[in-house]
Amino acid sequence: MKKIISCILITVSIASCAQHQTKENMRSIEDISTLYKEIKHYPIEPHYGIYLSSSNTNFEVRVNDIPVFLGYEFITNDISPKGSYFPINLAISKSGIQTIEVRMYPSYNRETQQLEPSLKNAQVIVDVVKREYNSVKKEYSDEEVLLNLAAPIEKNEVSKKTKFIYPDRTEYLFDGTFEAVVPYDITTLDNAQNLLVTDSEEIKELTEQLLTRYKEMWEIYDQNSISKYADLIYEKEKRTAQQLFFTESDSKKRKGKLLTSGKIVKEGYKMMPFEDYKLRFYANGKIVTLVYDKIGQVGRNKSVLRSSGESRKSYYSFFYKPIGSDQFVLF
């Protein structure tokens, strides 16, 4: 009898120890707010970004085939986002030649509630810029324009107005390259599987596999499981902190952006069901995501992981599979 009791106690003790160890290994939201202590800082820290201006088109901008801007909510005759700035360091993993691509599609016509039949008088202008932070002097350099990209236009000599030279097209892509010099070397995608498939059955199978992962995330958000959430995003946030050279102040602000009044999903908002979605590939097939795909609705081609309240909110959801693993990991 004593042996049985001893055995039970040992078993309970082992289980308890394993459970305690699992909890200890889990990251907390406070770990994320102190990530500035975990990253390397350098005398010169380069910050790369883009300025965008557009009219009469839905479009996206990719750097190294990673989206840095998705705009699929623009209506005809809108000029947006004029002169808006977007950082792109998160799409730059190492020094060298970087690619940038702009993909243009017809805008949305509010009167017909349909997409326009073509690009008509569309335009997109992108400026790639760089400025450096001197961490010794604690000051930024002047901004340098590295590349100017624009959809091709022609000028009417009489009216002096300009217009897109391919008004009948329903899609137009243009690209360029620029050189970036960064002090870090992010190897995450070097060790990722290429998941790109084109067969309809394979796409369906991959979508279903990924949807299982989305459902797990949905539960975390819906139940406001802060500890699981912190553990889920920790590695992504650590990479973000390094590529953007987070200071203590940046890390504190980041925590504020990740949670609203201590909640993952803002008070008064509810997680939305998965519907009207499709699979998208990025990073030349190494990143997969499920995006909302209802034409004319806010959030198109953004994450299908969404909540609804006074408006709609999309949550980051890019995934990759490490080589030799069957698990989708948040990128």
C-alpha positions in Angstrom: 0.0 0.0 0.0 2.8 2.4 0.9 4.5 1.6 -2.4 1.3 2.5 -4.3 0.9 5.8 -2.4 4.5 6.6 -3.0 4.1 5.9 -6.7 1.0 8.1 -6.9 2.8 10.9 -5.1 5.8 10.6 -7.5 3.5 10.7 -10.5 1.6 13.7 -9.3 4.9 15.4 -8.5 6.3 14.8 -12.0 3.1 16.0 -13.6 3.0 19.1 -11.4 6.7 19.8 -12.2 6.1 19.4 -15.9 3.1 21.8 -15.7 5.1 24.3 -13.7 8.0 24.1 -16.2 5.6 24.7 -19.1 4.1 27.8 -17.4 7.6 29.0 -16.6 8.6 28.7 -20.3 5.6 30.6 -21.5 6.3 34.3 -22.3 4.3 37.1 -20.7 3.2 40.4 -22.1 5.8 42.0 -19.8 8.5 40.0 -21.6 7.4 41.8 -24.8 7.6 45.2 -23.1 11.2 44.6 -22.2 12.4 43.3 -25.5 14.6 46.3 -26.0 17.0 44.6 -23.5 17.2 41.5 -25.7 18.2 43.1 -29.0 21.5 44.5 -30.3 22.0 48.2 -30.8 24.5 49.8 -33.2 26.3 53.1 -33.6 24.3 53.7 -36.8 20.8 52.3 -37.2 19.2 52.7 -40.7 15.5 53.1 -41.1 14.0 52.4 -44.5 10.5 53.5 -45.6 8.2 54.4 -48.5 6.1 57.4 -49.3 2.9 56.6 -51.2 0.6 58.6 -53.4 -2.2 57.2 -55.5 -5.5 57.8 -57.3 -8.3 55.7 -58.9 -6.8 52.3 -58.0 -6.6 49.6 -55.4 -3.0 48.5 -55.0 -0.4 46.8 -52.8 3.3 47.3 -52.4 5.6 44.4 -51.6 9.3 44.5 -50.6 11.0 41.2 -51.2 7.6 39.8 -51.9 6.4 40.8 -48.4 3.5 43.2 -48.3 4.3 46.6 -46.7 1.0 48.2 -47.8 -2.4 46.8 -48.8 -5.0 49.2 -50.1 -8.2 47.5 -51.3 -10.8 50.0 -50.1 -10.3 52.9 -52.4 -13.2 54.3 -54.4 -13.2 56.0 -57.8 -11.8 59.5 -57.7 -10.2 59.0 -54.3 -6.7 60.3 -53.9 -5.3 58.3 -51.1 -3.0 57.9 -49.2 -1.3 61.0 -50.5 2.2 61.3 -49.1 1.7 58.7 -46.4 4.8 57.1 -44.9 5.2 53.4 -44.2 8.3 51.8 -42.6 9.7 48.8 -44.5 12.6 47.5 -42.3 10.4 44.5 -41.4 10.6 43.3 -45.0 14.4 43.7 -45.1 16.1 40.7 -43.5 19.8 41.4 -44.5 22.0 43.8 -46.4 22.0 43.7 -50.2 19.8 44.4 -53.2 16.1 44.6 -52.2 13.2 44.2 -54.6 10.0 46.4 -54.5 6.9 45.7 -56.5 3.6 47.6 -57.0 0.5 45.7 -58.0 -2.4 47.9 -59.3 -6.0 46.8 -59.7 -9.3 48.6 -60.5 -10.9 50.8 -57.8 -14.3 50.3 -56.3 -17.3 52.3 -57.6 -19.7 53.2 -54.8 -22.5 53.9 -57.2 -22.5 50.6 -59.0 -21.1 48.8 -55.9 -18.7 47.0 -58.3 -15.1 47.2 -59.2 -14.4 49.5 -62.2 -14.0 47.5 -65.5 -10.4 48.7 -65.9 -7.6 50.9 -64.4 -8.7 53.9 -66.4 -6.9 57.0 -65.0 -5.1 55.1 -62.3 -1.8 56.3 -60.7 0.6 55.2 -58.0 3.8 56.9 -57.0 6.3 55.4 -54.5 9.4 56.9 -53.1 11.8 54.7 -51.2 13.7 56.6 -48.5 16.3 56.1 -45.8 17.4 57.9 -42.8 20.0 56.9 -40.2 19.8 57.2 -36.4 23.2 57.9 -34.7 22.8 56.2 -31.3 25.9 57.9 -30.0 24.9 61.5 -30.9 21.2 60.5 -30.5 20.1 62.2 -33.7 18.7 61.3 -37.1 20.4 62.1 -40.4 18.6 63.9 -43.3 16.3 61.7 -45.3 17.7 60.3 -48.5 15.6 59.2 -51.5 16.9 55.9 -52.8 14.4 55.2 -55.5 11.4 56.8 -57.2 8.8 54.5 -58.8 5.7 55.5 -60.7 3.1 54.0 -63.0 3.8 55.2 -66.6 1.8 58.2 -67.7 1.5 60.4 -70.7 0.9 64.1 -70.9 -1.7 65.8 -73.1 0.0 68.7 -74.8 -3.2 70.7 -75.1 -4.8 70.2 -71.7 -1.5 69.5 -69.9 -3.2 66.8 -68.0 -1.6 63.4 -67.4 -3.1 59.9 -67.7 -2.2 56.3 -67.2 -0.9 54.9 -70.5 -2.7 51.5 -70.1 -6.3 52.6 -69.2 -7.8 49.4 -70.6 -5.9 47.0 -68.4 -7.4 45.3 -65.3 -4.0 44.7 -63.7 -0.6 46.4 -63.9 2.6 45.5 -62.1 5.8 47.5 -62.0 8.9 47.1 -59.9 12.4 48.2 -59.1 15.4 47.5 -56.8 17.3 49.4 -54.2 20.3 48.6 -52.0 19.9 48.4 -48.2 22.7 48.1 -45.6 21.5 46.8 -42.3 23.5 45.6 -39.3 21.3 42.6 -38.5 20.8 39.3 -40.3 17.4 37.7 -39.9 17.5 34.1 -41.1 13.9 33.0 -40.2 12.8 32.5 -43.8 16.1 30.9 -44.8 15.0 28.0 -42.7 11.4 27.9 -44.0 9.6 25.5 -46.3 8.4 26.6 -49.7 4.7 26.0 -49.5 3.7 27.3 -52.9 1.2 25.1 -54.7 -1.0 25.7 -57.7 -3.2 22.6 -58.0 -6.7 23.3 -56.7 -6.8 20.2 -54.5 -3.5 21.1 -52.9 -4.6 24.7 -52.3 -7.8 23.4 -50.7 -5.8 21.0 -48.4 -3.3 23.7 -47.4 -6.1 26.1 -46.7 -7.8 23.6 -44.4 -4.6 22.9 -42.5 -4.0 26.6 -42.1 -7.6 27.2 -41.0 -7.0 24.8 -38.1 -4.3 27.1 -36.9 -6.5 30.1 -37.3 -9.2 28.5 -35.2 -6.6 28.1 -32.4 -5.7 31.8 -32.7 -9.4 32.7 -32.8 -9.9 31.0 -29.4 -7.0 32.9 -27.9 -8.4 36.2 -29.0 -12.0 35.4 -28.2 -11.1 34.2 -24.7 -8.7 37.1 -24.1 -5.9 34.6 -23.1 -3.1 37.1 -22.5 -0.5 34.5 -21.6 -1.1 32.4 -24.7 -1.2 35.5 -26.8 2.1 36.7 -25.5 3.7 33.2 -26.1 2.2 33.2 -29.6 3.6 36.5 -30.8 6.9 36.6 -28.8 9.3 35.5 -31.5 7.6 37.8 -34.1 7.8 40.7 -31.7 11.5 40.0 -30.9 12.3 40.1 -34.6 10.3 43.3 -34.9 12.1 44.9 -32.0 15.5 44.1 -33.7 14.6 45.2 -37.2 13.2 48.5 -35.9 15.9 48.9 -33.2 13.4 49.4 -30.3 14.3 51.6 -27.4 12.7 51.2 -24.0 10.1 53.8 -25.0 9.3 51.9 -28.2 8.8 48.7 -26.3 6.4 50.3 -23.9 4.5 51.8 -26.7 4.4 48.5 -28.5 2.7 46.9 -25.5 0.1 49.6 -25.7 -0.6 48.8 -29.3 -0.9 45.1 -28.7 -3.4 45.4 -25.9 -6.3 47.8 -25.4 -7.1 48.4 -21.7 -5.5 45.1 -21.0 -7.4 43.2 -23.6 -6.5 41.6 -26.9 -9.9 42.4 -28.4 -11.2 45.9 -27.6 -14.1 46.2 -25.2 -17.3 46.1 -27.2 -15.8 44.2 -30.1 -16.5 40.5 -30.9 -14.5 38.1 -33.0 -16.0 37.5 -36.4 -16.6 34.0 -37.9 -14.3 32.8 -40.8 -16.1 33.4 -44.1 -15.3 34.8 -47.6 -11.6 33.9 -47.3 -8.9 32.7 -49.6 -5.3 31.5 -49.3 -2.5 33.9 -50.2 1.2 33.3 -50.6 4.0 35.8 -49.9 7.8 35.7 -49.7 8.0 33.5 -52.8 5.9 30.8 -51.2 7.5 30.7 -47.8 4.7 32.7 -46.1 1.0 31.8 -46.2 -2.1 33.6 -44.9 -5.8 33.6 -45.1 -7.4 36.8 -46.2 -10.9 38.3 -46.4 -12.0 38.3 -50.0 -15.3 40.1 -50.4 -15.2 42.8 -53.0 -16.2 46.3 -51.9 -16.1 45.5 -48.2 -13.6 47.1 -45.7 -10.7 44.7 -45.0 -10.5 43.0 -48.3 -7.2 41.1 -48.7 -6.3 41.7 -45.1 -6.3 39.0 -42.4 -9.5 36.9 -42.0 -8.8 37.0 -38.3 -11.0 40.0 -37.5 -13.3 41.5 -34.9 -16.3 43.7 -35.2 -17.5 46.7 -33.1 -17.8 50.3 -34.1 -15.7 49.3 -37.0 -13.7 46.3 -38.2 -10.3 45.4 -37.0 -7.9 42.9 -38.6 -5.2 41.0 -36.7 -1.7 40.1 -38.0 -1.6 36.5 -39.3 1.4 35.5 -41.5 2.6 32.0 -41.1 5.6 29.8 -42.2 6.6 26.2 -41.6 10.2 25.6 -40.4 12.1 23.0 -42.5 11.4 19.5 -41.0 8.2 20.7 -39.2 4.5 20.3 -39.8 3.6 23.2 -37.5 2.6 26.6 -38.8 4.5 29.3 -36.9 3.6 33.0 -36.7 6.0 35.0 -38.8 
